[in-house]
Amino acid sequence: MARIVVTGGCGFVGSHLVDELVRRGDEVTVFDGGAPPADRAVTGPVRHVTGDVRDAARLAEVIGEGVDTVYHLAAVVGVDRYLDRPLDVIDINLLGTRNVLDLAARAGARVVVASTSEVFGKNPAVPWREDDDRVLGSTAVDRWCYSSSKALGEHLAFAFARERGLRVSIVRYFNVYGPRQRPAFVVSRSIHRALNGLPPVVYDGGGQTRCFTYVGDAVDATIAVGTSDRAVGECFNVGSSVETTVAELSAAVAELTGTGAAVPVGTRDRLGERYQDLRRRIPDTTKIRTTLGWRCTTGLRDGLTETIAWARRNPWWLALPDSGVAPEDEAAPLGGAGSRG
């Protein structure tokens, strides 16, 4: 039995990660600003501590001597939040990450930092390898505050490894989707609208392509990274290798839910100049496949079918408000100051 801390363990990927760690027999402490999801399947020995990762004193109550591994998933994500709360995005993603790394280094714990494909920005040379260049837009465009804050978190992780000997790894998620995801991302919002009798919304013609990654696969990759000595000091892309247009995704959701055609919307008309979309986002997953033997095993249609079936069984999720914003962005896994995605 390992002693594990999961920051953001009540969020989207975090809650699924907690469920799997408990199934494995680990002793898990969740540090989060919110409550567990209403449908949380596992009722094992999980300790919940409410707090904000920016509060180092509160965080120190859970990251201390005897902790084996910290999975750091707490963050602020989602286009609606990038545009409305850029200060929180930067403060939580940067200061919170530093607090986690510092306390883990003092405790001698291992850390897995959840990052994002957003760090690559708009580099046109896809597929992206872990060491490829970052290409970003103007600092006046709020859309890039998330990318920049998560990249600085990665810099911190590598700096703690080099200067303080911290055993740390980084996982970069690519468009993760599945049960429990807040209806503010392209997959979750499309399903949420469809099951509430509304057509999906497709931005800018739907020609953008993404590699959609089912949450179960992302969790398997995260645990593989967190339990392998070969992953220490390394960064890994975590994603599907199958490129799908957003229009194709929308058509699949419409077919599986029995709803009508999508409503076309222009990103600039809806979000203004503070957001810039990407045409393609594709990971090169050679490194994680050859180092750890991991690859996605859930096809998009199977993942959508499972997610739709879960949504039908959970009216609390269908009753959540539509964010009103879901361009084809990073279908992100995390949450607030230790909170929900």
N, C-alpha and C positions, 0 to 999 in steps of 0.2 A: 504493500500500500504506500503510495506517494502522497505527500502533503502538498496540495496544489492551491494557488490563489488565482482566481480569474477576475480581472477587472472588467467591468462591462458585462458581467455574466448574466444580466437580465435582458440584454439586448438580443439581436437577431442571431448572429453567429455565436455569440457568447452563450446563450441559453442552450443551443444545440451542443456546443462544446462541453458544457457542464453535464448535460445528460449523458454524453458518451464517457466522460471521465468517471462519473459515478458508476456506470455500467461496468467499467474496467476494475472497479474496486478502490478507486482513489478517494482520499479524504479531501473534500473540496470546500473552500471558502470563497464566496462570491462577494466582491466589493462593488457596489453599484448605487447610483442615486435613485433608482426606481425599484418597482416590485417585480417579482418573477412573472413570466407570461401566464395568462389564465389557463392555458392548456398544458402547462409543463408536465411532461409525461412521467418523469422520474421523481420519486418521493424519498430518495435515499438520504444518507447523512450529509446534507449540505447546510453549511452555516452561512447565513446572509448578514452582511454588515452594510449598513447604509452610510454612504459618504461620497465625497467629491475628490477626485484624484488630485485636484489642486491643493487639497488640505493635507500637507505632508504628515502632520501629527496624527490625524485620523487614519491615514493610510498605514502609518507605522504600527498601528494596532493589529494589522493583519499580515504585513510583510516583515517578518523578523526571524529570529533564530528558529531552526527546525523546518522552515519552508523549503521544499525541494525545487519547485518550479512555479514561476509566475507567467501566466498567459495574459498579456496586456492588450485588451481589446477595447478599452474605454476610449471614446472619441466622440466628436460631433461630426455627423455626416449628413448628406442630402442636399440637393441644390437649394431647396427652400431655406435650409439653415445657413448654407454658404452666403446666400444673398441677404438674409435677415439678421444673422448673428455672427458676422465675421470675427468679432472680438472673442466670442466664446470659442469659435473654431480654433483660433490661434492659441489662446490661453490654455485650453484644455488639452489640445493635441500636443502642445510643446511643453508647457510647465508640468502637466500631468505625467507625461512620459519621462521627463527628467526625474520627478519624484520617485516613480516606480523603479527606474534604473539605479538611482542612488541607494534606495532602501534595499534593493535586491543585492547590490554589490556589498553592502555592509553585512547582509545576512548570509552571504555566500550561496544565494539561490541562483538557479538558472532562469533565464527570461526568454520568452518568445514574444516579439513585438509584431502586432498586426499592422501592416501597412497596406498600400493600395497601388493599383496600376496608374492612378492619377499622377504619381510622381514623375512618370515619363512625359506628362504634358501632351503636347501635340507633335511630338517627333513623328514624321511621316514614314520613317523606315521601319515598317513592321515586317515580321513579328519582332517584339522587343526582347532582347536578352537582359539579364539582370544588370549588366554593367553598361548598357547603352546610355547615350546622352539624354539629358532632360532638355526639353524645348518648351518654354512657357511664354505666355502672353504678358501684357503690361500688368504692373502691380496695381494699377487703377481698376482692373477688372476683378471683381470679388470672386469670380469663379476659380481663380488660381490660389486663393488663400489656403484652401484645403490641401492642395498639392504641395505647396511650399511648407506648410506646417508639418505634414507627414514626412516630407523629405528631411526636414531638420530633425525630426524624431529619429530617423534612420542615422543621420550624422551623429546624434547623441549616442545611439546604441553602439556604433563602431568606435566612437571615442572612449566610451566606458570600457569596451573590450580591450582596447590598446593601452589605455592609461591605468586602468584599475583591474584588469584581468577578469572582467565580468564575462561569464559564459552566456552569450546572447545570440539569438538567431532572429531573422526577419522573414515574415511571409507577406508577399504582395498579392492580395486577392484581385481577381478579375471578374467583375460582374456576377457576384454571387446572388442567388435567388433561392426561394423556397418558403416553407411554412414559417409563419410568425413575422415575416418582414413587413415593416411599416409600408402602407400603400403610398409611397412617395417615389418609387423607382419603377423603371419601365415594365418589368415583369409583374411586380406586386400590384402596381396601380392598374395595369391592364386587366388582371384577374379580378381585382376589387370592383372595378367599374362594370365589368361584364356580369358578375354575379349580383350586382345591384341594379341590373337592367339598363346599364348605360354602355354605349359603344366605347371601345378603346380609343385613345388619343395617340396619333402618330405625328411626330414633329418633322418638319422639313422634308416631307416625302417618304421618309422611312428607309432611305438608301444607306443609312449609317450601318456599319457592321459591328457586332460584338461577339465575344466568345462566352456564352452564358454557362455558369458553373453552379451545379446543384450544391446546396449547403452541406449535405452529407459528405460529398467529396471534399469540400473545403475543410471540414472538421477532421476527416481522416488525414489530410495533408498536414494540418496544424499539429496533430498529435504525433505524426511521423517525425516532423521537425523537432518537436519538443522532447522526444525520447531517443534520438539518435546522436551519438557522439560525433558523427560525421557532419552534422548540421551546425555545430558550434562555430560561431564566427562568420556564418554564411547568410546570404539572402536568397530567397527562392520565389520565383513566380508560381502562383497557384491558380490554375485556370484550365478551362477546356481549350482544345485546339481546333474546335469546329467553329468556323466563322458563319454567322447568321445575320441577315439584315433585320432591322427592326420591323420592317413591313412583313417579313416572313414570320417573325415572332407574333406580331399582332394577328396575322391570319390563323396561326396555330391556336392562339388563345380563343379567337372567335369560333373556330371549328369545335374545339373541345368543350366550350361552354354553351354553344348554340346561340351566340349573339351575332349582331350585324356587323357591317363593315366599320372600319375605323374612321374617326373624324380627323381630317388634316388640320394641323396647327403650325404656324411659323414660330420658330424659337425667338427670333428678334421681336416679333409682334407681342409674344406672350411675356418674355423675360427682359427685353430691352438690351442695352449694351453691356450690362454687368455679367453676362453669361456668354461663353463661347463653346460650341459643341465640337466634338471630334468625329471625323468620318470613319476611322477604323481604330480598333483597339484589340490587338492580338498578342498573346504571350508566346514566347519561346519557352517551353517547359522541359527542354532537354536536361537541364541541370537537376531538377528535382526527380526526374525519371531515372537518370543514370546514377545519381547519388543515393536516393532513398527508395527507388522502385515504385514511386507513386505516379498514378495517372488518373484522370477522370474516367469513371466507369458508368456514369448516369447520362444517358442521352437526353437531349432537350425535351423531346416529346414525353418521355417517361417522367422527367422531373416536373414538367408542367402538369401532367396527369395527377401526380402525387400531391402537388401543391393545391390544385383545384379541389381535389377530394378533401384535403385537410380544411380548406377554406369553407367548404359547404358544411363541414361538421362543427365549425366554430363561429357562431353568429356574433360573438363579441368582436371578432376581427372584422367581419363585414360591416359592423356598426361604427367602426373607426372613421373619422373624417377623411375625406379625400384631400390630399395636400394641395391639389390644384396645380402642382408643378411636378412633372416627371419626364423631362427630356431624357434622351438616351445617354445618361451619365453613368458613372460608376455605381453599380448596384451594390451599395456599400453594406458592410457587415456590422457596423458598430453602433454606438449610441452616444448619449450625452456625457456628463461629467462622471462617467461610470455608468452610463445609461443606455438608452434603447435605440436600436436601429430600425 
